[in-house]
């Protein structure tokens, strides 16, 4: 589940595992750009560590 909101007048994206997620992940435009610039490394990180977890 993804929501858009504002924090101190700036846009933020909030990502939740479920509607009642107590600890959502939120970030603004600067971090969103960093994520997009590094998406391939993030994908590799998930792949590498998912193998170790067995998921």
Secondary structure, 3 states (H helix, E strand, C coil): CEEEEEECCEEEEEECCCCCCCCCEEEEHHHHHHHHHCHHHHHHHHHHHHHHHCC
